[in-house]
Amino acid sequence: MAERPFVLLSVATSVDGYIDDTSSQRLLLSNADDFDRVDQVRAESDAILIGGNTLRSDNPRLLVNSDDRRAARVAAGKPEYPLKVTITASGDLDRDLKFWHFGDKKVVYTQYR
């Protein structure tokens, strides 16, 4: 039987279960160790999926930051960075978003053709 896909969800939450607040600033709920763990998870992943609203509000680069981890990906025959994927109902994504300007391939899923 063919190997099934493996999906991992990575999210930081506050003690009371929130992932964001109502301010316009990005809420950081993680520390340096958390960011390093996320970098490791990204390095081991084929793709990184992000919702359109999070993409617009946080404007992340979605990269593997560690030089050693990127080198290990390349040595394993993988691209330097995982595929970046976003899902957006409107398709309204600013051309200045970091999503477009860092990393390798990108995929956008939308309800429009």
C-alpha distances in whole Angstrom, upper triangle without the diagonal:
4,6,9,12,15,18,21,25,28,31,35,37,40,41,42,39,39,38,41,44,47,48,48,47,43,43,42,40,39,40,40,37,35,36,34,31,30,31,29,26,27,26,23,22,21,23,26,26,30,32,34,37,36,36,40,41,40,39,37,36,32,32,31,35,35,36,34,31,31,31,28,26,28,28,24,24,24,26,29,29,26,25,28,27,30,30,33,35,38,37,40,39,42,42,43,40,39,36,37,39,36,33,31,29,30,28,30,29,32,33,35,34
4,6,9,12,16,19,22,25,29,32,35,38,40,40,37,37,35,38,42,44,46,45,44,40,40,39,38,36,38,37,35,33,33,32,29,28,28,26,23,23,23,20,19,17,19,22,23,27,29,31,34,33,33,36,38,37,36,34,33,29,29,28,32,32,32,31,28,27,28,25,23,25,25,21,21,20,23,26,25,22,22,24,24,26,27,30,32,35,33,37,36,39,38,40,37,35,32,33,35,33,29,27,25,26,24,27,26,29,30,32,31
4,7,9,13,16,19,22,25,29,31,35,36,37,34,34,32,35,39,41,43,42,41,37,37,36,34,33,34,34,31,29,29,28,25,24,25,22,20,20,20,17,15,14,17,19,20,24,26,29,32,31,30,34,35,34,33,31,30,26,26,25,29,28,29,28,24,25,26,23,20,22,23,19,19,18,21,23,22,19,20,22,22,24,25,29,30,33,32,35,34,37,37,38,35,33,30,31,33,30,27,25,24,24,23,25,24,28,29,31,31
4,6,10,13,16,19,23,26,28,32,33,34,31,31,29,32,36,38,40,39,38,35,34,33,32,31,32,32,30,28,28,27,24,23,23,21,18,19,19,16,14,14,15,17,18,21,23,26,29,28,28,31,32,31,31,29,28,24,25,24,28,28,29,28,24,25,26,24,21,23,24,20,20,19,21,23,22,18,18,20,19,22,22,26,27,30,29,32,31,34,35,36,32,31,28,29,31,29,26,25,23,23,21,23,22,25,26,29,29
4,6,10,13,16,20,23,25,29,31,31,28,28,26,29,33,35,36,35,34,31,31,30,29,27,29,29,27,25,24,24,21,19,20,19,15,16,16,13,11,10,11,14,14,18,20,23,25,24,24,28,29,27,27,25,24,21,21,21,24,25,27,26,22,22,24,21,19,21,22,19,19,17,18,21,19,15,15,17,16,18,19,22,24,27,26,29,28,31,31,32,29,27,24,26,28,26,23,21,20,19,18,20,19,22,24,26,26
4,7,10,13,17,20,22,26,28,28,25,26,23,26,30,33,34,33,32,29,28,27,26,24,26,26,24,21,21,21,18,16,18,16,12,13,15,11,9,10,11,12,13,16,19,22,24,22,23,26,27,26,26,23,23,19,20,19,22,23,25,24,20,21,23,20,18,21,22,18,19,17,19,20,18,15,15,16,16,18,19,22,25,28,27,29,28,30,31,31,28,26,23,26,27,25,22,21,20,20,19,20,20,23,25,28,28
4,7,10,13,17,19,23,24,25,22,22,20,23,26,29,30,30,29,25,25,24,22,21,24,24,22,19,19,19,16,14,16,15,11,12,14,12,9,10,10,10,10,13,15,19,21,19,20,23,24,22,23,20,20,17,18,18,21,22,24,24,20,21,23,21,19,22,23,20,21,18,19,20,17,14,14,14,13,15,16,19,22,25,24,26,25,28,28,29,25,24,21,23,25,23,21,21,19,18,17,18,18,20,23,25,26
4,6,10,13,16,19,21,22,19,19,17,20,24,27,28,28,26,23,22,20,19,18,20,20,18,15,16,16,13,11,13,12,9,10,13,11,9,11,10,10,10,12,15,19,20,17,18,22,22,20,21,18,19,15,16,16,19,20,23,22,18,19,22,20,18,22,23,21,22,19,19,20,17,14,15,15,14,16,17,20,23,25,25,26,25,27,28,28,24,23,20,23,25,22,20,21,20,19,18,19,19,22,24,27,28
4,6,10,12,16,18,19,15,16,13,16,20,23,24,24,23,19,18,17,16,15,18,19,17,14,14,16,13,11,13,14,10,11,14,13,11,13,12,10,9,10,13,16,17,14,16,19,19,17,19,16,18,14,16,16,19,20,24,23,20,21,24,22,20,24,26,23,24,21,21,21,18,15,16,15,14,14,15,18,21,23,23,24,23,25,27,26,23,21,19,22,24,22,21,21,21,19,18,19,18,21,23,26,28
4,7,10,14,16,17,14,14,11,14,18,21,22,22,20,17,16,14,12,12,14,15,14,10,11,13,10,8,11,12,9,10,13,13,12,14,13,10,10,11,13,16,17,14,15,18,18,15,17,14,16,13,14,15,17,18,22,22,18,20,23,22,20,23,25,23,25,21,21,20,17,15,16,15,15,15,17,19,22,24,24,25,23,25,26,25,21,20,18,22,23,21,20,21,21,19,19,20,20,22,25,28,29
4,7,10,13,14,11,10,8,11,14,18,19,19,18,14,12,11,9,10,13,15,14,10,11,14,12,9,13,14,12,13,16,16,15,18,16,12,12,11,13,16,15,12,14,17,16,14,16,14,16,14,16,17,18,20,24,24,21,22,26,25,23,26,28,27,28,25,24,23,20,18,19,17,16,16,17,19,22,24,24,24,22,24,26,25,21,20,19,22,24,22,21,23,23,21,21,21,21,23,25,28,30
4,7,10,11,9,9,6,9,13,16,17,18,16,13,10,9,6,7,10,13,12,9,10,13,12,10,14,15,14,15,18,19,18,21,19,16,15,14,15,18,17,13,16,18,16,14,17,15,17,15,18,18,19,20,24,25,22,24,27,26,25,28,30,29,31,27,27,25,22,21,22,20,20,19,20,22,24,26,26,26,24,25,27,26,22,21,20,24,25,23,23,25,26,24,24,24,24,26,28,31,33
4,7,8,5,5,5,8,11,14,16,17,16,13,10,10,7,9,12,15,15,12,14,17,15,14,18,19,17,19,22,22,22,24,22,19,18,16,17,19,17,15,18,19,17,15,19,18,20,19,21,22,22,24,28,28,26,27,31,30,29,32,34,33,34,31,30,29,26,24,25,23,22,21,21,23,25,27,27,27,26,27,29,28,24,24,23,27,28,26,27,29,29,27,27,26,26,27,29,32,35
4,5,5,5,6,8,10,14,15,17,16,14,10,10,7,9,12,16,16,13,16,19,18,17,20,22,21,22,25,26,25,28,26,22,21,20,20,22,20,17,20,21,18,17,21,20,23,22,24,24,25,26,30,31,29,30,34,33,32,35,37,36,37,34,34,32,29,27,28,26,26,24,25,25,27,29,30,29,28,29,31,30,26,26,26,29,30,29,29,32,32,30,30,29,29,30,32,35,37
4,6,8,10,12,13,17,18,21,19,17,14,13,10,12,14,18,18,15,18,21,19,19,23,24,23,24,27,28,27,30,28,25,24,23,23,25,23,21,24,25,22,21,24,23,26,25,27,27,27,29,33,33,31,33,36,35,34,38,39,38,40,37,36,35,32,30,31,29,29,28,28,29,30,32,33,33,32,33,35,34,30,30,29,33,34,32,33,35,35,33,33,33,32,33,35,38,41
4,6,9,11,12,15,17,20,19,18,14,15,12,15,17,21,21,18,21,24,22,22,25,26,25,26,30,30,29,32,29,26,25,23,22,25,22,20,24,25,22,21,25,24,28,26,29,29,30,31,35,36,33,35,38,37,36,40,42,40,42,38,38,37,33,32,32,30,29,27,27,28,29,31,32,32,31,32,35,34,30,30,30,34,35,34,34,36,36,34,33,32,32,32,34,37,40
4,7,9,11,14,17,19,18,16,13,14,11,14,17,20,20,17,19,22,20,19,23,24,22,23,27,27,26,28,26,23,21,19,19,22,19,17,21,22,19,19,22,22,25,23,26,27,28,30,33,34,31,33,36,35,34,37,39,37,39,35,35,34,30,29,29,27,26,24,24,24,26,28,29,29,28,30,33,31,28,28,27,31,32,31,31,33,33,31,30,29,28,29,30,33,36
4,6,7,11,13,15,15,13,10,11,10,13,16,20,20,17,18,21,20,19,22,24,22,23,26,27,25,28,25,22,20,17,17,19,16,14,18,19,16,16,19,19,23,21,24,26,26,28,32,33,30,32,35,34,33,36,39,37,38,35,34,33,29,27,28,25,24,22,22,22,23,25,26,26,25,27,29,28,25,25,24,28,30,29,29,31,31,29,28,27,26,27,28,31,34
4,7,11,12,14,13,10,8,9,8,11,15,18,18,15,15,19,18,16,19,21,19,20,23,24,22,24,22,18,16,14,14,16,13,11,14,16,13,12,16,15,19,18,21,22,23,25,29,30,27,28,32,31,30,33,35,34,35,31,30,29,25,24,24,21,20,18,19,19,21,23,24,23,22,23,26,25,21,21,21,24,26,25,25,28,27,25,25,23,23,24,26,29,31
4,7,8,10,10,8,6,8,9,12,15,19,20,17,17,20,20,18,21,23,22,21,25,26,25,26,23,20,18,15,14,15,12,10,14,14,11,11,14,15,19,18,21,23,23,26,30,31,29,30,33,33,32,34,37,36,37,33,32,30,27,25,25,22,21,19,19,19,21,22,23,22,21,22,24,23,20,20,20,24,25,24,26,28,28,25,25,24,24,24,26,28,31
4,6,8,9,8,7,10,11,14,18,21,22,19,20,23,23,21,24,27,25,25,29,30,28,30,27,23,21,18,17,17,14,13,16,15,12,12,16,17,21,21,24,26,26,29,33,34,32,33,36,36,35,38,40,40,40,37,35,33,30,29,28,25,24,22,22,21,22,23,24,23,22,23,26,24,21,22,23,26,27,27,28,31,31,28,28,26,26,26,28,30,33
4,7,9,10,9,13,14,18,21,24,26,23,23,26,26,24,27,30,28,28,31,32,31,32,29,25,23,19,18,17,14,13,16,15,11,13,17,18,22,23,26,28,29,32,35,37,35,35,39,39,37,40,43,42,42,39,37,35,32,30,30,26,25,23,22,21,22,22,23,22,21,22,25,23,21,23,23,26,28,28,30,32,32,29,29,26,27,26,27,29,32
4,5,8,8,12,14,17,20,23,25,22,22,26,26,24,26,29,28,27,31,32,31,32,29,25,24,20,19,18,14,14,16,14,11,12,15,17,21,22,25,27,27,30,33,36,34,34,38,38,37,39,42,42,42,38,36,34,31,30,30,26,26,23,23,22,23,23,24,22,21,21,24,22,20,21,22,25,26,26,28,31,31,29,29,27,27,27,29,30,33
4,7,9,12,15,18,20,23,25,23,21,25,26,23,25,28,27,26,29,31,30,31,27,24,22,18,17,16,13,12,13,11,8,9,12,15,18,20,23,26,25,29,32,34,32,32,36,37,35,37,40,40,40,36,34,32,29,28,28,24,24,21,21,20,21,21,21,19,18,17,20,18,16,18,19,22,23,23,26,28,29,26,26,24,25,25,27,28,31
4,6,9,12,15,17,19,22,20,18,22,23,21,22,26,25,24,27,29,28,29,26,22,21,18,17,17,14,12,13,12,8,8,11,13,16,18,21,23,22,26,29,31,30,29,33,34,33,35,38,38,38,34,32,30,27,27,26,23,23,21,22,21,23,23,23,20,19,18,20,18,16,16,18,21,22,22,24,27,28,25,26,25,26,26,28,30,32
4,6,10,12,14,16,19,16,15,19,19,17,19,22,21,20,23,26,24,26,23,19,18,15,15,15,12,10,11,11,7,6,9,10,14,15,18,20,19,23,26,28,26,26,30,31,29,32,35,34,35,31,29,27,24,23,23,20,20,19,20,20,22,22,22,20,18,18,20,18,15,15,16,19,20,20,22,25,25,23,24,23,24,24,27,29,31
4,6,9,12,15,17,14,14,18,18,16,18,21,21,20,24,25,24,27,24,20,19,16,16,17,14,12,14,14,10,9,12,13,16,17,19,21,20,23,26,28,26,27,31,31,30,33,35,35,36,32,30,28,25,24,25,22,22,20,21,21,24,24,24,23,21,21,23,21,18,18,19,22,23,22,24,27,27,25,26,25,26,26,29,31,33
4,6,8,11,13,11,10,14,15,14,16,19,18,18,21,23,23,25,23,19,19,17,18,19,17,13,15,16,13,10,13,12,15,15,17,18,18,20,24,25,24,25,28,28,28,30,33,32,33,30,29,26,23,23,24,21,22,21,23,23,26,27,26,25,23,23,25,22,19,18,19,23,23,21,23,26,27,25,26,26,27,28,31,33,35
4,7,11,12,9,10,14,14,13,16,18,17,18,21,22,22,25,23,19,19,17,18,20,18,15,17,18,15,13,16,15,18,17,19,19,19,21,25,26,24,25,29,28,28,31,33,32,34,30,29,27,24,24,25,22,23,22,23,24,27,28,28,27,25,26,27,25,22,21,21,25,25,24,24,27,28,26,27,27,28,29,32,34,36
4,7,8,6,7,10,10,10,13,15,15,16,18,20,20,23,21,18,19,18,19,21,20,16,18,20,17,14,17,15,17,16,17,17,16,18,21,22,20,22,25,25,25,28,30,29,31,28,27,25,22,22,23,22,23,22,24,25,28,30,29,28,26,26,28,26,22,21,21,25,25,22,23,26,27,26,27,27,28,30,33,35,37
4,6,5,6,9,10,11,12,14,15,17,18,20,21,24,23,20,22,20,22,24,23,19,21,22,20,17,19,16,18,17,17,17,15,16,20,21,20,22,24,24,25,28,29,29,31,28,27,25,23,23,25,23,25,25,27,29,32,33,32,31,29,29,30,27,24,22,23,26,26,23,23,27,28,28,29,30,31,33,36,38,40
4,5,5,6,9,10,11,12,14,15,16,19,20,23,22,20,22,21,24,25,25,21,21,24,21,18,19,16,17,16,16,14,13,13,17,17,17,19,21,21,22,25,26,27,29,26,25,22,21,21,24,23,25,25,28,30,33,34,33,32,29,29,30,27,24,21,22,25,24,22,22,25,27,27,29,30,31,34,37,39,40
4,5,5,6,9,10,11,12,14,15,17,19,22,22,20,22,21,24,26,26,22,23,25,23,20,21,18,19,17,16,15,13,13,17,17,16,18,21,20,21,24,25,25,27,25,25,22,21,21,24,23,25,26,28,30,34,35,34,34,31,31,32,29,26,23,24,27,26,23,23,26,27,27,29,30,32,34,37,39,41
4,5,5,6,9,10,11,12,14,15,17,20,19,17,18,18,21,23,22,19,20,22,21,17,19,16,17,15,15,14,13,14,18,18,16,18,21,20,21,24,25,25,27,24,24,21,19,19,21,20,22,23,25,27,30,32,31,30,28,28,29,27,24,21,21,25,25,22,21,24,25,25,26,27,28,31,34,36,37
4,5,5,6,9,10,10,12,14,15,18,17,15,17,16,19,21,21,17,18,20,19,15,16,13,13,12,12,11,10,11,15,15,14,16,19,19,18,21,23,23,25,22,21,19,16,17,19,18,20,21,23,25,29,30,29,28,25,26,26,24,21,18,18,22,21,18,18,21,22,22,24,25,27,29,32,34,35
4,5,5,6,9,10,10,13,14,18,17,16,18,19,22,24,24,20,20,23,22,18,19,15,15,13,12,10,9,9,12,12,11,13,16,16,16,19,20,20,23,20,20,17,16,16,19,19,21,22,25,28,31,33,31,31,28,28,28,26,23,20,20,23,22,19,18,21,23,23,25,26,28,31,34,36,37
4,5,5,6,9,10,11,12,16,16,14,17,18,21,23,24,20,20,24,22,19,20,16,16,14,13,11,11,11,15,14,12,14,17,16,16,19,21,20,22,20,20,18,16,16,18,18,20,22,24,27,30,32,30,31,28,29,29,28,24,21,21,24,24,20,19,21,23,23,24,26,27,30,33,35,36
4,5,5,6,9,10,10,14,13,11,13,14,17,20,20,16,17,20,19,16,16,13,13,10,10,9,10,11,14,15,12,14,17,16,15,19,20,19,21,18,18,16,14,13,15,15,17,18,20,23,26,28,27,27,24,25,26,24,21,18,17,20,20,17,16,18,20,19,21,22,23,26,29,31,33
4,5,5,6,9,10,13,13,11,14,15,19,21,22,18,18,21,20,17,17,13,12,9,8,5,6,7,11,11,8,10,13,13,12,15,17,17,19,16,15,13,11,11,14,14,17,18,22,24,28,29,27,28,24,25,25,23,20,17,16,19,19,15,14,16,18,18,20,22,24,27,30,32,33
4,5,5,6,9,12,13,12,16,17,21,23,24,21,21,24,24,20,20,16,15,12,11,8,9,8,11,10,7,10,13,11,11,15,16,15,17,15,15,13,12,12,15,16,18,20,23,26,30,31,30,30,27,28,28,27,23,20,19,22,22,18,16,18,19,20,22,24,26,29,32,34,34
4,5,5,6,10,10,10,13,15,18,21,22,19,19,22,22,19,19,16,15,12,11,9,11,12,14,14,10,12,15,13,12,16,17,15,17,15,15,14,12,10,13,14,16,18,20,23,27,29,27,28,26,27,27,26,23,20,18,21,21,18,16,17,18,18,20,21,23,26,29,31,32
4,5,5,8,8,7,11,13,16,19,20,17,16,20,20,17,17,13,12,8,7,6,9,10,13,13,9,10,13,12,10,14,16,15,16,12,12,11,8,7,10,10,13,15,18,21,25,27,25,25,23,24,24,23,19,17,15,17,18,14,12,14,15,15,16,19,20,23,27,29,29
4,6,8,9,10,14,16,20,22,24,21,20,23,24,21,20,16,14,11,9,6,9,9,10,10,6,7,10,8,7,10,12,11,13,10,10,9,7,7,11,12,15,18,21,24,28,30,27,28,25,26,26,25,22,19,17,19,19,15,12,13,15,16,18,21,23,26,30,31,31
4,7,9,10,14,17,20,23,25,22,21,25,26,23,22,18,17,13,12,9,13,12,14,12,9,10,12,10,8,12,13,11,12,10,11,11,10,9,12,14,16,19,21,25,28,30,28,30,27,28,28,27,24,21,19,21,22,18,15,16,16,17,19,21,23,26,29,31,31
4,6,7,10,14,17,20,22,19,19,22,23,21,20,17,15,12,11,10,13,14,16,15,11,11,14,12,10,13,15,12,13,10,11,11,9,6,9,10,12,15,18,21,25,27,25,26,24,26,25,25,22,20,17,19,20,17,14,14,14,14,15,18,19,23,26,28,28
4,7,10,14,17,19,22,20,19,22,24,22,21,18,16,12,12,11,15,16,17,17,13,12,15,13,10,12,15,12,12,8,9,10,8,5,6,9,10,14,17,20,23,25,23,25,23,25,24,24,21,19,16,18,19,16,13,12,11,12,13,16,17,21,24,25,25
4,6,10,13,16,18,16,15,19,20,18,17,15,13,10,10,11,15,17,18,19,15,14,17,16,13,15,18,16,15,11,11,12,9,5,4,6,7,10,13,16,20,22,19,21,19,21,21,21,18,16,13,15,17,14,12,11,10,9,10,12,14,17,20,22,22
4,7,10,13,15,13,12,16,17,15,14,11,11,7,9,10,14,16,18,19,16,15,18,18,15,17,20,18,18,14,13,13,10,6,6,5,6,8,11,14,18,20,18,19,17,19,19,19,16,14,11,14,15,13,11,12,11,10,10,12,13,16,20,22,22
4,7,10,12,11,10,14,15,14,13,12,12,9,12,14,17,20,22,23,19,19,22,21,18,21,24,22,21,18,16,17,13,10,9,6,5,6,8,11,14,17,15,17,15,17,18,19,15,15,11,14,16,15,14,14,12,10,9,10,10,13,16,19,20
4,7,9,7,6,10,11,10,11,10,11,9,12,15,17,21,23,24,21,20,24,24,21,23,26,25,24,21,19,19,15,13,11,8,6,5,7,9,13,14,13,14,12,15,16,17,13,13,10,13,16,15,15,15,14,11,11,10,11,13,16,18,20
4,6,5,6,9,10,11,11,11,13,12,16,19,21,24,27,28,25,24,28,28,25,27,30,29,28,24,23,22,19,16,14,11,8,5,5,6,9,11,11,12,11,14,16,17,13,14,12,14,17,17,17,18,17,13,12,10,10,11,13,16,18
4,5,5,6,9,10,10,11,13,13,17,20,22,26,28,30,27,26,29,30,27,28,32,31,30,26,24,24,20,18,16,12,10,6,6,5,8,9,8,8,8,11,13,14,11,13,11,13,16,17,18,18,17,13,12,9,10,9,12,14,16
4,5,5,6,8,10,12,15,15,18,22,23,27,29,31,28,28,31,32,29,31,34,33,32,29,27,26,22,20,19,15,13,10,9,8,10,10,11,10,9,12,15,15,12,14,13,15,18,19,20,21,20,16,16,13,13,13,15,17,19
4,5,5,6,7,9,12,12,15,18,20,23,26,28,25,25,28,29,26,28,32,31,30,26,24,24,20,18,17,13,12,9,10,10,13,13,13,13,11,13,15,15,11,12,11,15,17,17,18,20,19,16,16,14,14,15,17,19,22
4,6,6,5,7,9,10,13,17,18,22,24,26,24,23,26,27,25,26,30,29,28,24,22,21,17,16,15,11,10,8,9,9,13,13,12,11,8,10,12,11,8,9,8,11,13,13,15,16,16,13,13,11,13,14,17,18,20
4,6,6,9,11,13,16,20,21,25,27,29,27,26,29,30,28,29,33,32,32,28,25,24,21,20,18,14,13,11,12,10,13,12,11,9,7,8,11,10,7,10,10,12,14,15,17,19,18,15,15,13,15,15,17,18,20
4,6,9,12,14,17,20,21,24,27,30,27,27,30,31,29,31,34,34,33,29,27,26,22,21,20,17,16,13,14,13,15,15,15,13,11,11,14,13,10,12,12,15,16,17,19,21,21,18,19,17,18,18,20,22,24
4,6,9,11,14,17,17,21,23,26,24,23,27,28,26,28,31,31,31,27,25,23,19,19,18,15,15,13,15,15,18,17,17,15,13,13,15,13,10,10,10,14,15,15,17,19,20,17,18,17,19,19,22,23,26
4,7,9,12,16,16,20,22,25,23,21,25,26,24,26,29,29,29,25,22,20,17,17,16,13,14,12,14,14,17,17,15,14,10,10,11,9,6,6,7,10,11,11,14,16,17,15,16,15,17,18,22,22,24
4,6,9,12,12,16,18,21,19,18,22,23,21,22,26,26,25,22,19,17,14,14,14,11,12,12,15,15,19,19,17,16,13,13,13,12,8,6,7,10,11,10,11,14,15,13,15,15,18,19,23,24,25
4,6,9,10,14,15,18,16,15,18,20,18,19,23,23,22,19,16,14,11,12,12,9,12,12,16,17,21,21,18,18,14,14,13,11,8,5,5,8,8,6,8,11,13,12,14,15,18,20,24,24,25
4,7,9,12,15,17,14,13,17,18,15,17,21,20,20,16,14,12,9,9,9,7,10,11,14,17,20,21,19,19,15,16,16,15,11,8,7,10,11,8,8,10,12,11,13,14,17,19,23,24,25
4,6,9,11,13,11,9,13,14,12,14,17,17,17,14,12,9,6,8,10,9,12,14,18,20,24,24,22,22,18,19,18,16,14,10,9,12,11,7,6,9,12,12,15,17,20,22,26,27,27
4,6,8,10,7,6,10,11,10,12,15,15,16,13,11,8,6,8,11,11,15,17,21,23,27,28,25,26,22,22,22,20,17,14,13,15,14,11,9,11,14,15,17,20,22,25,29,30,30
4,6,9,8,8,11,12,12,14,16,17,18,16,14,10,9,12,15,14,18,20,23,25,29,30,27,27,24,23,22,20,18,14,15,17,15,11,11,14,16,17,20,23,25,28,32,33,33
4,5,5,6,9,10,11,13,14,15,17,15,14,11,11,13,17,17,21,23,26,29,33,33,31,31,27,27,26,24,22,18,18,20,18,15,13,16,19,20,23,26,28,31,35,36,36
4,6,5,6,9,10,11,12,14,16,14,13,10,11,14,17,18,22,25,28,31,35,35,32,32,29,28,27,25,23,19,19,21,18,15,13,15,19,21,24,27,30,33,36,37,37
4,5,5,6,9,10,10,12,14,14,14,11,12,15,18,20,23,26,30,32,36,37,35,35,31,31,30,28,26,22,22,23,22,18,16,17,20,23,26,28,31,34,38,39,39
4,5,5,6,9,10,11,13,11,11,9,10,12,15,17,20,23,27,29,33,34,32,32,29,29,28,27,24,21,20,22,20,17,14,15,18,20,23,25,28,31,35,36,36
4,5,5,6,9,10,11,9,8,5,7,10,13,15,19,22,25,28,32,33,30,30,27,27,26,25,22,19,18,19,18,14,11,12,15,17,20,23,26,29,33,34,34
4,5,5,6,9,10,10,10,7,10,13,16,18,22,25,29,31,35,36,33,34,30,31,29,28,26,22,21,22,20,17,14,15,18,20,23,27,29,33,36,37,36
4,5,5,6,9,9,10,9,11,13,16,19,22,25,28,32,35,37,34,35,32,32,31,30,27,24,23,24,23,19,16,16,19,21,24,27,29,33,36,37,37
4,5,5,7,5,6,6,8,9,13,15,18,22,25,28,32,33,30,32,29,29,28,27,25,22,20,21,20,17,13,13,15,18,20,23,26,29,33,34,33
4,5,5,5,6,6,9,11,14,17,20,24,27,30,33,34,31,33,29,30,28,28,26,22,21,21,20,17,13,13,15,18,21,24,27,30,34,34,33
4,5,7,9,9,12,14,17,20,23,27,30,33,37,38,35,36,33,34,32,31,29,26,25,25,24,21,17,17,19,22,24,28,30,34,37,38,37
4,6,9,10,12,13,16,19,22,25,28,32,35,37,34,35,33,34,32,32,29,26,24,25,24,21,18,17,18,21,23,26,28,32,35,36,35
4,7,9,11,12,14,18,20,24,27,30,34,35,32,34,31,32,30,30,28,25,23,23,23,20,16,15,16,19,21,24,26,30,33,34,33
4,6,8,8,10,14,17,20,23,27,30,31,28,30,27,28,27,27,25,22,20,20,20,17,13,11,12,15,17,21,23,27,30,31,30
4,5,7,9,12,15,19,22,25,28,29,26,27,24,25,23,24,21,19,17,17,16,13,10,8,9,13,15,19,21,25,28,29,28
4,7,10,12,16,19,22,25,29,30,27,27,24,25,23,22,20,17,15,16,15,11,8,8,10,13,16,20,23,26,30,30,29
4,7,8,12,15,19,22,25,26,23,24,21,22,20,20,17,14,12,13,13,9,6,6,8,11,13,17,19,23,26,27,27
4,6,9,13,16,19,23,24,21,23,20,21,20,20,17,15,12,14,14,11,8,7,8,9,11,14,17,20,24,25,24
4,6,10,13,16,20,21,18,20,17,19,18,19,16,14,11,12,13,11,8,7,5,6,8,11,13,17,20,21,21
4,7,10,13,17,18,15,17,14,16,15,16,13,11,8,9,11,10,8,8,6,5,6,9,11,14,18,19,19
4,7,10,13,15,13,15,13,15,15,17,13,13,9,11,14,13,12,11,9,6,5,6,8,11,15,16,16
4,6,10,12,10,11,10,13,14,15,12,13,9,11,14,14,14,14,12,8,6,5,6,9,12,14,15
4,7,9,8,11,10,14,16,17,15,16,13,14,18,18,18,17,15,11,9,6,5,6,9,11,13
4,6,5,8,8,12,14,16,14,16,13,15,18,19,20,20,17,13,11,7,6,5,8,10,12
4,6,8,10,14,17,19,17,19,17,18,22,23,23,23,20,17,14,10,8,5,5,8,11
4,5,8,12,14,17,16,18,16,17,21,22,23,23,21,17,15,11,10,7,7,8,11
4,6,9,11,14,13,16,14,14,17,19,20,20,17,14,12,8,8,6,8,7,10
4,7,9,12,11,14,13,13,16,19,20,21,19,15,14,11,11,9,11,11,13
4,6,9,7,11,9,10,13,15,17,17,16,13,12,10,12,11,14,13,15
4,5,6,9,10,9,11,14,17,18,17,14,15,13,15,15,17,16,18
4,6,8,9,7,9,12,15,16,15,13,14,13,16,16,19,18,18
4,6,8,7,8,11,14,16,16,14,16,15,18,19,22,21,22
4,5,6,7,9,12,14,14,12,14,13,16,17,20,20,21
4,5,5,6,9,12,13,12,14,14,17,19,22,22,23
4,6,6,8,10,10,8,10,11,14,16,19,20,20
4,6,8,9,9,8,10,11,14,16,20,19,19
4,7,9,10,10,13,14,18,20,24,23,23
4,7,9,10,13,15,19,21,25,25,25
4,7,8,12,15,18,21,25,25,24
4,7,10,13,17,20,24,24,23
4,7,10,14,17,20,20,19
4,7,10,13,17,17,16
4,7,10,13,14,13
4,6,10,11,11
4,7,9,9
4,5,7
4,7
4
